[in-house]
Amino acid sequence: MIGISTAWRATGATSGEGLLTAMDESGVEALELEYRISAPVFNQLVPLLKTSRRPVISIHNFCPIPPDVPPDKASGDLFSLASLDQDIRKEAVKWTTRTLEKANDLEVEVVVLHLGQVDMDTNLPEVRTAFSNKEITLEEARLRVAQPVPERQAKAPKHLDAVLSSLDRLVNAAARLHVHLGLENRNHLRNIPTYEELDLILKTFAGAPLGYWHDVGHAQTVELLGGPPQLETLEKYKGRTLGLHLHDTEGLRDHLAPGRGEVYFEGLAKYMKDIPRRVMEVSRRVTAEEVHQGVQLLQRIGL
C-alpha cells in the first residue's frame, strides 16, 4: 500500500474535512499525518479518520503543531532531541510523547522522528544555490560541503549523548503506547544521525520499539554529495527499516513526484519491496497529475 503525506496539502488547511477533501485529489487513500497540521484541524480529523477507517500509515513528529507555535514555524525540527540545552530537550521529549499518544489513539504503528542537529555553521544553502545556478561543479559542491566536517566531528559527541538521553525516555513511552519510533535519515551535514551514529543508536536500543525510516530523496542527495550509495544503505538496514519516504530529486532539489527527477526507482524497487510502509512525500508545488503519475510508477514497479 502506498500512502501520501499531508505535507502536500496541509499548509493553510482550516478544517479536517477540508484537508481530507484536498488530499482526495491525489487518488491515494492512505495517509501520513505530519507537522503542518494545527491542533484544531487535527482534532477534527480524528473522528473522520476513525469513522471512515481511512488508513494512516505513520505520523511525522511533531503532530499536531504545539499550541502558540505559528504555522510558518511548524517543523520536524521544532524542538531538537539533540540539544545541549536541557530545557529544549525536555520540550522535545514532551511534544514527541504527545505525538506518540496521538498515534496510539489512531492505532498508528510508527512515528517518524527528526533527531535534531549539531550546533555548527553550515554552508549547504549557499552550495545548493550555487550548484542549482550552475556556478559550481558537482566536485566543487562536494568539496565545499565537506569543509565543516572537522567542526562537526568535534561537536557531535555531546549532541549524540543528548540524543541517546532523549531516546532513553522516548522508547519507554513508545513501548507503553505500542508505537515504534522511526529514525529518519537526513540530508544535511549538521543533522543527526549520520549512518555511523544510526548504527550506534540501533545497537544501543536493540530490542526497543525503534528502527530506521529511509527517505529516498535524502539518500539520493547524500549520495550525490559523496555519501554512501543508496543501494548499500537499503541493503545495510534490511530488516530494520520501518518505512519509506518516496520522492524524487533533481540535483539537490528534492520532494518532487517520483518519475520527475533523477532517482532510479526501478533499480531501487527490489530493495524496497519488503519494507512495510511506503509514503509519497511531495511538496505543495507538485501537481495532482504529477502525483497520479508518480503513484502509477510506484505501482508499476511493485511498491
C-alpha positions as CSV (number, residue, x, y, z in Angstrom):
1,M,0.0,0.0,0.0
2,I,1.2,3.5,-0.9
3,G,0.3,6.4,1.2
4,I,0.8,10.2,0.8
5,S,2.0,12.7,3.3
6,T,-0.4,15.5,4.2
7,A,2.6,17.8,3.6
8,W,1.2,18.0,0.1
9,R,-1.9,20.0,1.1
10,A,-1.7,20.7,4.9
11,T,-0.4,24.3,4.6
12,G,-3.3,26.6,5.1
13,A,-5.8,23.9,5.9
14,T,-8.5,25.3,8.2
15,S,-10.6,22.1,8.8
16,G,-10.2,18.4,9.0
17,E,-12.8,17.8,6.3
18,G,-11.2,20.4,4.0
19,L,-7.8,18.8,4.4
20,L,-9.2,15.3,3.6
21,T,-11.0,16.7,0.6
22,A,-7.8,18.3,-0.7
23,M,-5.9,15.1,-0.2
24,D,-8.5,13.1,-2.1
25,E,-7.3,14.9,-5.2
26,S,-4.2,12.6,-5.0
27,G,-6.2,9.5,-5.6
28,V,-4.4,7.9,-2.7
29,E,-6.5,6.8,0.3
30,A,-3.7,6.1,2.9
31,L,-2.1,9.0,4.7
32,E,0.9,10.1,6.7
33,L,-0.1,12.9,9.1
34,E,2.7,15.4,9.5
35,Y,3.8,18.5,11.4
36,R,1.9,21.2,9.4
37,I,-1.4,20.2,10.8
38,S,-2.8,22.5,13.5
39,A,-4.4,21.2,16.7
40,P,-7.9,22.3,15.7
41,V,-7.6,20.7,12.3
42,F,-6.1,17.5,13.9
43,N,-8.9,17.3,16.4
44,Q,-11.5,17.5,13.6
45,L,-9.5,14.8,11.6
46,V,-9.5,12.2,14.3
47,P,-13.2,11.3,14.3
48,L,-13.3,11.5,10.5
49,L,-10.4,9.1,10.2
50,K,-11.9,6.7,12.8
51,T,-15.3,6.5,11.2
52,S,-14.0,6.2,7.7
53,R,-11.4,3.7,8.7
54,R,-9.1,5.6,6.3
55,P,-5.6,4.0,6.7
56,V,-3.0,6.2,8.5
57,I,0.4,4.7,7.8
58,S,2.5,6.9,10.0
59,I,2.6,10.2,11.9
60,H,5.6,12.6,11.4
61,N,6.7,14.4,14.6
62,F,5.7,17.0,15.8
63,C,2.0,16.5,15.1
64,P,-0.2,18.3,15.6
65,I,1.5,21.7,15.9
66,P,2.1,22.6,19.6
67,P,0.0,25.5,20.9
68,D,1.3,29.0,20.4
69,V,3.6,27.9,17.5
70,P,2.8,29.9,14.3
71,P,2.0,27.7,11.3
72,D,5.0,29.0,9.4
73,K,7.3,27.8,12.2
74,A,6.0,24.2,12.1
75,S,8.8,21.8,11.6
76,G,10.0,18.3,12.3
77,D,13.0,20.2,13.9
78,L,10.9,22.5,16.0
79,F,12.5,21.1,19.2
80,S,15.8,19.3,19.0
81,L,16.2,16.0,20.7
82,A,19.9,16.6,20.4
83,S,20.0,20.0,22.0
84,L,22.6,20.6,24.7
85,D,20.0,22.8,26.4
86,Q,18.2,20.5,28.9
87,D,15.0,22.7,28.7
88,I,14.8,22.4,25.0
89,R,15.3,18.6,25.2
90,K,12.5,18.4,27.7
91,E,10.2,20.2,25.3
92,A,11.3,17.9,22.5
93,V,10.5,14.8,24.6
94,K,7.3,16.3,25.9
95,W,5.9,17.1,22.4
96,T,7.2,13.8,20.9
97,T,5.4,11.9,23.6
98,R,2.2,13.8,22.8
99,T,2.6,12.7,19.1
100,L,3.1,9.1,20.3
101,E,-0.2,9.4,22.3
102,K,-2.0,10.7,19.2
103,A,-0.6,7.7,17.2
104,N,-1.8,5.3,19.9
105,D,-5.3,6.8,19.8
106,L,-5.4,6.4,16.0
107,E,-3.8,2.9,16.1
108,V,-0.8,4.2,14.0
109,E,2.2,2.0,14.4
110,V,5.1,4.4,13.6
111,V,6.0,8.0,14.5
112,V,8.8,9.3,12.2
113,L,11.4,11.4,14.0
114,H,14.0,14.0,13.2
115,L,16.6,13.6,15.9
116,G,18.0,17.1,15.8
117,Q,21.3,18.7,14.8
118,V,24.8,19.6,15.8
119,D,25.2,23.3,16.7
120,M,27.5,24.3,13.9
121,D,27.9,26.7,11.0
122,T,26.6,25.5,7.7
123,N,27.2,26.4,4.1
124,L,24.8,24.0,2.5
125,P,22.1,26.5,1.5
126,E,24.7,28.6,-0.4
127,V,26.2,25.4,-2.0
128,R,22.7,24.3,-3.1
129,T,22.0,27.7,-4.7
130,A,25.4,27.9,-6.4
131,F,25.1,24.3,-7.8
132,S,21.5,24.9,-9.0
133,N,22.6,28.1,-10.8
134,K,25.5,26.1,-12.3
135,E,28.0,28.4,-10.7
136,I,30.0,25.5,-9.3
137,T,30.5,21.9,-10.4
138,L,29.4,18.8,-8.5
139,E,33.0,18.2,-7.4
140,E,33.3,21.8,-6.1
141,A,29.9,21.3,-4.3
142,R,31.2,18.1,-2.7
143,L,34.4,19.9,-1.5
144,R,32.5,22.9,-0.1
145,V,30.0,20.7,1.8
146,A,32.9,18.7,3.3
147,Q,34.6,21.8,4.7
148,P,32.7,21.9,8.0
149,V,33.3,18.2,8.7
150,P,36.1,18.8,11.3
151,E,33.8,21.1,13.2
152,R,31.0,18.5,13.2
153,Q,33.4,15.8,14.4
154,A,34.5,17.9,17.3
155,K,31.0,18.9,18.4
156,A,28.9,15.8,17.6
157,P,29.7,13.5,20.6
158,K,27.9,15.8,23.1
159,H,24.9,16.1,20.9
160,L,24.8,12.3,20.3
161,D,24.8,11.8,24.1
162,A,21.9,14.2,24.3
163,V,20.0,12.2,21.6
164,L,20.6,8.9,23.5
165,S,19.3,10.5,26.7
166,S,16.2,11.7,24.9
167,L,15.6,8.4,23.2
168,D,16.0,6.6,26.5
169,R,12.9,8.3,27.7
170,L,11.0,8.0,24.5
171,V,11.5,4.3,24.0
172,N,9.8,3.7,27.3
173,A,6.8,5.9,26.3
174,A,6.7,4.2,22.8
175,A,6.7,0.7,24.4
176,R,3.8,1.8,26.8
177,L,1.8,3.2,23.9
178,H,2.6,0.3,21.4
179,V,4.2,2.7,18.9
180,H,7.5,2.4,17.1
181,L,10.0,5.3,16.6
182,G,11.2,5.7,13.0
183,L,14.5,7.4,12.8
184,E,14.8,9.3,9.5
185,N,17.9,9.7,7.5
186,R,18.6,13.4,6.7
187,N,20.5,15.3,4.0
188,H,22.4,17.9,5.9
189,L,25.8,17.6,7.5
190,R,24.7,19.1,10.8
191,N,21.8,16.7,11.2
192,I,21.8,13.6,13.4
193,P,22.1,10.8,12.6
194,T,24.9,10.0,10.2
195,Y,24.8,6.4,9.3
196,E,27.6,5.7,11.8
197,E,25.5,7.4,14.5
198,L,22.5,5.4,13.4
199,D,24.4,2.2,13.9
200,L,25.2,3.2,17.4
201,I,21.7,4.2,18.2
202,L,20.2,0.9,16.8
203,K,22.8,-1.1,18.8
204,T,22.2,0.9,22.0
205,F,18.4,0.3,21.8
206,A,18.4,-3.2,20.4
207,G,15.0,-4.8,21.2
208,A,13.3,-1.5,21.8
209,P,10.4,-0.3,19.6
210,L,12.7,1.7,17.4
211,G,14.0,1.4,13.8
212,Y,15.2,3.1,10.7
213,W,13.0,5.2,8.4
214,H,14.5,5.5,4.9
215,D,14.0,8.7,2.9
216,V,14.8,8.0,-0.7
217,G,15.2,11.7,-1.7
218,H,17.5,12.4,1.2
219,A,19.6,9.4,0.5
220,Q,19.9,10.4,-3.2
221,T,21.2,13.9,-2.4
222,V,23.6,12.5,0.2
223,E,24.9,10.1,-2.4
224,L,25.2,12.9,-4.9
225,L,27.4,14.8,-2.5
226,G,29.8,11.9,-1.9
227,G,27.9,9.8,0.7
228,P,27.3,6.1,0.5
229,P,25.3,4.6,-2.4
230,Q,21.6,4.4,-1.6
231,L,21.5,0.7,-2.6
232,E,24.1,-0.1,0.0
233,T,22.1,1.8,2.7
234,L,18.9,-0.1,1.9
235,E,20.8,-3.4,1.9
236,K,22.6,-2.5,5.2
237,Y,19.4,-1.8,7.1
238,K,17.3,-4.6,5.6
239,G,15.0,-6.0,8.2
240,R,15.4,-2.9,10.4
241,T,13.7,-0.4,8.2
242,L,10.2,0.5,9.3
243,G,9.1,2.6,6.3
244,L,9.9,4.8,3.3
245,H,9.5,8.4,2.3
246,L,9.3,8.3,-1.5
247,H,10.1,11.4,-3.5
248,D,12.3,12.3,-6.5
249,T,15.2,14.7,-6.8
250,E,16.7,17.0,-9.4
251,G,20.3,17.8,-8.4
252,L,20.0,19.0,-4.8
253,R,16.3,19.8,-5.1
254,D,14.0,17.2,-3.6
255,H,10.4,16.3,-2.8
256,L,9.4,16.0,-6.4
257,A,6.9,13.4,-7.5
258,P,8.5,10.0,-8.3
259,G,9.4,9.9,-12.0
260,R,10.1,13.7,-12.2
261,G,13.8,13.6,-11.4
262,E,16.9,11.5,-11.2
263,V,16.1,8.7,-8.7
264,Y,16.2,5.4,-10.5
265,F,13.2,3.9,-8.7
266,E,13.2,0.8,-10.9
267,G,16.7,-0.1,-9.7
268,L,15.7,0.5,-6.1
269,A,12.5,-1.4,-6.1
270,K,13.8,-4.9,-5.2
271,Y,15.5,-3.4,-2.2
272,M,12.3,-1.7,-1.0
273,K,9.6,-4.2,-1.7
274,D,9.8,-5.9,1.7
275,I,9.7,-2.5,3.6
276,P,6.2,-2.5,5.0
277,R,5.2,1.3,5.0
278,R,5.5,3.5,1.9
279,V,4.7,7.1,1.9
280,M,5.0,9.5,-1.0
281,E,6.3,12.8,0.5
282,V,6.0,15.6,-2.1
283,S,5.9,19.3,-1.8
284,R,2.8,21.5,-2.3
285,R,4.3,22.7,-5.6
286,V,3.7,19.2,-7.1
287,T,0.5,19.0,-9.2
288,A,-2.2,16.4,-8.9
289,E,-1.3,15.0,-12.3
290,E,2.3,14.5,-11.2
291,V,1.1,12.7,-8.1
292,H,-1.0,10.4,-10.2
293,Q,1.8,9.6,-12.5
294,G,4.1,9.1,-9.5
295,V,1.7,6.6,-8.0
296,Q,1.4,4.7,-11.3
297,L,5.2,4.5,-11.5
298,L,5.5,3.1,-7.9
299,Q,2.7,0.6,-8.5
300,R,4.2,-0.5,-11.8
301,I,7.5,-1.4,-10.1
302,G,5.7,-3.3,-7.4
303,L,5.6,-0.9,-4.5
